[in-house]
Amino acid sequence: MKITKNQILNIIGITIIILSILRTYILITDSTPIHIFWLCNHIPIIIGIAILFRSSFVLIAETSLLLI
């Protein structure tokens, strides 16, 4: 079975989203839910969604926002 480029991108996008959700869960259970509202905690979820939808504009915009 050959893995295609689309399958690799789907795996990367889903992995990023799962790790972001796991981090959110850890922040909630660690009694620091106020940190969920920081911008740096939302960027991986948006990047994961941009990878899944193949939206290069959103991906570039969020990456530049992350690097500022």
Secondary structure, DSSP 8 states (H G I E B T S, - for coil): ----HHHHHHHHHHHHHHHHHHHHHHHHHTT-GGGGGSGGGTHHHHHHHHHHHT-HHHHHHHHHHHH-
